[in-house]
């Protein structure tokens, strides 16, 4: 299946030359993408001292802002084990047995709140310039309060492929991955597990990827993957290779769980749960909402 938006196109994966050991990080926006890229970087290089900015080491292949040939050439030149970012669901990617596909899931309400903050931090003029599209027009209307935006997001009825960061889009992405969770080269990771047991999740992922880490190095790597350390290194780690963020530090907004539920009334939370039950299987929701 092909997925397209104003700034990404999954067709850019067509003809991609995979290598043995490639790691494909498939997430929805603001669901732990950069966190997982950093974890993979730490496991691959076995050091917090990365040889280049994270977005150079782990480019977003689908992103239309950077020419496809340039991304392919950069990946071809890499001699280390490659780890590549995508927001495309697994059913839109070539599934190569030489690669491992890591899908990170986050409670959708928390993902949505983080996304609203992220959108406010984007330089729309710069995005339009890079994409060759008309510059956005200024509006004098005040922004919608985040609570109202979240309620509207819950109730929005849209085809998943038309809005992949909508609730239907999020559930489509995760449901597809959930159905493949027994595949030997598919790994599901929960954002809450990274928050609550970062060391254990990093060790689990290292085992799935076949990466050995000396025991004495684990504390250093785990510390470097923590939210505080990553935010302190925003200039190197924030995904902003072409200058679209107003504030790189603001990209690392909160790094915890529960923000979405804090904004909703009991009635609104019940409405979310009803919508979620219409869009995803019960066993996935039990895992996702725990």
C-alpha positions in Angstrom: 0.0 0.0 0.0 1.3 3.5 -0.8 1.1 6.2 1.9 1.4 9.9 0.9 1.1 13.2 2.7 2.2 16.8 2.0 5.8 16.0 3.0 6.3 12.2 2.7 5.8 9.4 0.2 6.3 5.7 1.0 7.0 5.0 -2.7 10.5 6.3 -2.0 11.2 2.9 -0.6 10.7 1.3 -4.0 14.0 -0.3 -5.1 15.8 0.4 -1.8 18.9 -1.9 -1.6 18.6 -3.6 1.7 21.6 -5.0 3.5 21.9 -7.8 6.0 21.2 -6.4 9.5 19.3 -3.2 8.5 17.0 -1.9 11.2 13.9 -0.1 10.1 12.2 2.0 12.8 8.5 2.4 11.9 6.5 4.7 14.2 3.7 7.2 14.1 4.7 10.8 14.7 5.6 11.6 18.3 5.5 8.0 19.4 9.1 7.6 20.4 10.8 7.7 16.9 13.8 9.8 18.0 14.1 7.9 21.2 14.3 4.6 19.3 16.8 6.1 16.9 19.0 7.1 19.8 18.7 3.7 21.4 19.7 2.0 18.1 22.6 4.4 17.7 23.8 3.6 21.2 23.6 -0.1 20.6 25.3 0.1 17.2 28.2 2.3 18.2 28.3 1.1 21.9 29.1 4.7 22.9 27.2 7.9 23.6 29.7 9.7 21.4 28.0 9.6 18.1 30.1 10.2 14.9 27.5 12.5 13.4 24.1 14.1 14.2 21.4 11.5 14.7 19.3 12.6 11.7 22.4 12.0 9.5 23.1 8.6 11.0 19.4 7.6 10.7 17.7 9.5 7.9 13.9 9.7 7.4 13.7 7.9 4.0 10.1 8.9 3.1 10.6 12.6 3.7 10.2 14.7 0.5 12.2 17.6 1.9 15.5 15.8 1.2 16.0 14.3 -2.4 15.7 10.6 -2.5 19.0 10.1 -4.3 20.7 12.0 -1.6 19.3 9.8 1.1 20.1 6.6 -0.8 23.7 7.8 -1.4 24.1 8.7 2.3 22.9 5.2 3.4 25.0 3.5 0.7 28.1 5.2 2.1 27.5 4.1 5.7 29.8 1.3 6.8 28.1 0.8 10.2 24.9 -1.2 10.7 22.2 1.0 9.3 19.0 2.1 11.2 16.5 4.0 9.2 13.5 6.1 10.2 10.0 5.8 8.6 6.5 6.8 9.6 5.1 4.3 7.1 3.1 1.3 8.4 4.6 -2.1 7.7 2.1 -2.8 5.0 3.5 0.1 3.0 7.2 -1.0 3.3 9.1 -3.7 1.5 9.5 -6.4 4.1 12.9 -7.8 3.5 14.1 -10.9 5.6 17.5 -9.3 6.0 16.0 -6.4 8.0 14.5 -6.1 11.5 11.4 -3.8 11.8 11.0 -2.1 15.1 7.5 -0.6 15.7 7.1 1.7 18.7 3.7 2.3 20.1 2.5 5.0 22.5 -0.8 5.6 24.2 -2.6 7.5 21.4 -3.8 10.3 23.6 -0.3 11.1 24.7 0.9 10.9 21.1 -1.8 13.4 20.1 -0.9 15.9 22.8 2.8 15.7 21.9 1.9 16.1 18.3 -0.1 19.3 18.9 2.9 20.8 20.7 5.2 19.7 17.9 3.1 21.3 15.2 3.2 24.6 17.1 7.0 24.3 17.0 7.3 23.9 13.2 8.4 26.7 11.0 5.7 26.6 8.3 7.4 29.2 6.1 10.6 27.1 6.0 8.6 23.9 5.3 6.8 25.5 2.3 10.2 26.8 1.0 11.7 23.3 1.1 8.7 21.6 -0.4 8.2 24.2 -3.1 4.6 24.8 -2.0 2.8 28.1 -1.4 3.7 29.8 1.9 1.0 29.6 4.5 -1.2 32.7 5.0 -1.3 34.4 8.3 -4.5 34.0 10.3 -5.7 36.3 13.1 -7.9 33.6 14.7 -6.6 32.4 18.0 -5.4 28.8 18.2 -7.8 26.2 19.4 -7.2 25.2 23.1 -5.3 21.9 23.4 -8.3 20.2 25.2 -10.6 21.1 22.3 -8.1 19.9 19.8 -7.8 16.6 21.6 -11.6 16.1 21.7 -11.8 16.9 18.0 -9.0 14.5 17.3 -10.8 11.7 19.1 -14.0 12.2 17.2 -12.5 12.9 13.7 -13.8 10.3 11.2 -11.3 10.0 8.4 -9.8 7.2 6.2 -6.5 6.1 7.9 -4.4 6.6 4.7 -5.7 10.1 4.3 -4.5 11.2 7.8 -2.0 8.8 9.3 -1.6 10.8 12.5 -5.4 10.8 13.1 -6.8 8.2 15.6 -7.9 5.9 12.7 -4.4 6.3 11.2 -2.6 5.5 14.5 -4.8 2.4 15.1 -4.3 1.2 11.5 -0.5 1.4 11.8 -0.5 -0.4 15.2 -3.0 -3.0 14.2 -1.0 -4.0 11.2 2.1 -4.3 13.3 0.3 -6.2 16.1 -0.9 -8.8 13.6 2.8 -9.4 12.6 4.2 -9.4 16.1 5.1 -13.1 15.9 7.2 -12.6 12.8 10.9 -13.2 13.6 12.0 -9.9 12.2 9.2 -7.7 13.8 9.7 -6.2 17.2 7.0 -4.2 19.1 8.1 -1.7 21.8 5.8 0.2 24.1 6.7 3.8 24.9 5.6 3.2 28.5 8.0 0.4 28.9 10.8 2.6 27.8 9.7 5.1 30.4 9.4 2.6 33.2 12.2 0.1 32.3 14.6 1.7 29.9 17.5 -0.6 30.7 15.4 -3.8 30.4 13.9 -2.7 27.1 17.3 -1.7 25.7 18.7 -5.2 26.7 15.7 -6.9 25.1 16.1 -5.0 21.8 19.9 -5.7 21.8 19.1 -9.4 22.1 16.5 -9.3 19.3 19.0 -7.4 17.1 21.9 -9.8 18.0 24.0 -7.0 19.4 26.4 -7.8 22.2 27.1 -5.1 24.8 29.8 -5.5 27.5 28.1 -5.5 30.9 30.2 -2.5 32.1 28.9 -0.4 29.2 25.2 -0.7 30.0 24.9 2.0 32.6 26.6 4.6 30.3 24.4 3.7 27.4 21.2 3.6 29.4 22.0 7.0 30.9 22.6 8.5 27.5 19.2 7.3 26.3 17.4 9.0 29.2 15.1 12.0 28.5 17.2 14.5 30.5 20.4 13.6 28.7 18.8 13.6 25.2 17.2 17.0 25.8 20.5 18.4 26.9 21.9 17.2 23.5 19.0 18.5 21.4 21.3 20.3 18.9 22.7 16.9 17.9 19.7 14.7 18.5 16.6 16.7 17.5 15.4 15.6 14.0 16.0 19.0 12.3 18.6 18.6 9.5 17.2 21.4 7.4 16.0 23.9 10.0 12.2 23.4 10.3 12.0 23.6 14.1 11.6 26.9 15.9 13.2 25.6 19.0 15.2 22.3 19.0 15.0 22.0 22.8 11.2 22.2 22.6 11.1 19.1 20.5 11.8 17.1 23.7 8.7 18.5 25.4 7.9 16.1 28.2 9.0 12.5 27.6 6.4 10.9 29.9 2.9 9.3 29.9 -0.5 10.5 31.0 -0.7 13.9 29.4 -3.7 13.0 27.2 -5.8 11.5 30.0 -5.1 14.5 32.3 -6.9 16.8 29.8 -10.1 14.8 29.5 -13.3 14.4 31.6 -14.5 11.0 32.4 -17.2 11.3 29.7 -14.6 12.3 27.1 -12.3 9.5 28.1 -15.2 7.0 27.8 -15.8 8.4 24.3 -12.1 7.9 23.4 -12.3 4.3 24.6 -15.4 3.7 22.5 -13.7 5.1 19.4 -10.6 3.0 20.0 -12.7 -0.1 20.4 -14.2 0.5 17.0 -10.7 0.8 15.4 -8.5 -1.9 16.9 -8.7 -5.4 18.4 -9.2 -5.9 22.1 -5.9 -7.6 22.7 -4.0 -4.8 21.1 -5.9 -2.2 23.1 -5.2 -4.1 26.4 -1.5 -3.9 25.6 -1.6 -0.3 24.3 -3.6 1.2 27.2 -2.1 -0.7 30.1 
